[in-house]
Amino acid sequence: MSIHDEGHTVAGWTGTGIATVGGSVAGVGVCVTSPVLIAAGVAVMAVSVLVTWALHLTGWGKPPGLRPRAEWDWRLRDAGARAGHPDCWGCRLAGRGRRGTVVEVAGAAAPGAAGVARQQAVAESPSR
């Protein structure tokens, strides 16, 4: 039996902890009207994103979705992280991963198609 298991990872908990500290520092900065504390809190939150991303790429984060009970432990590294996860923006930004499904927009014209159609219409029009 599989169950949806999302965010219960070293990357998830570490990122959440760092972001909580950053949000708290920024909140104190708002309360005491200190631009320095607000900026410091925002900087800590930005660091939390980078730390979470780095941990995810090193295997300490898991992609969302169904997984067997044996893979539920938050201390378990993800063996598929090196190849990248399907539809994972973090993996794709790092040059890893693969797209799950490609969705084409119906009726989308190729670049320059309007110009080609216009040239064909001019060529096919009766001359004066």
Secondary structure as the mmCIF struct_conf table of DSSP 4:
data_model
#
loop_
_struct_conf.conf_type_id
_struct_conf.id
_struct_conf.beg_label_comp_id
_struct_conf.beg_label_asym_id
_struct_conf.beg_label_seq_id
_struct_conf.end_label_comp_id
_struct_conf.end_label_asym_id
_struct_conf.end_label_seq_id
STRN STRN1 SER A 2 HIS A 4
BEND BEND1 GLY A 7 GLY A 7
BEND BEND2 THR A 9 THR A 9
HELX_RH_AL_P HELX_RH_AL_P1 VAL A 10 CYS A 31
TURN_TY1_P TURN_TY1_P1 VAL A 32 THR A 33
HELX_RH_AL_P HELX_RH_AL_P2 PRO A 35 LEU A 55
HELX_RH_PI_P HELX_RH_PI_P1 HIS A 56 TRP A 60
BEND BEND3 GLY A 61 GLY A 61
BEND BEND4 PRO A 64 GLY A 65
STRN STRN2 LEU A 66 PRO A 68
HELX_RH_3T_P HELX_RH_3T_P1 ARG A 69 GLU A 71
TURN_TY1_P TURN_TY1_P2 TRP A 74 ARG A 75
HELX_LH_PP_P HELX_LH_PP_P1 LEU A 76 ASP A 78
TURN_TY1_P TURN_TY1_P3 ALA A 79 ALA A 83
TURN_TY1_P TURN_TY1_P4 PRO A 86 ASP A 87
HELX_RH_AL_P HELX_RH_AL_P3 TRP A 89 LEU A 93
TURN_TY1_P TURN_TY1_P5 ALA A 94 GLY A 95
BEND BEND5 GLY A 100 GLY A 100
HELX_LH_PP_P HELX_LH_PP_P2 GLU A 104 VAL A 105
TURN_TY1_P TURN_TY1_P6 ALA A 106 GLY A 107
HELX_LH_PP_P HELX_LH_PP_P3 ALA A 108 ALA A 110
TURN_TY1_P TURN_TY1_P7 PRO A 111 GLY A 112
HELX_RH_AL_P HELX_RH_AL_P4 ALA A 113 GLU A 124
BEND BEND6 SER A 125 SER A 125
HELX_LH_PP_P HELX_LH_PP_P4 PRO A 126 SER A 127
#
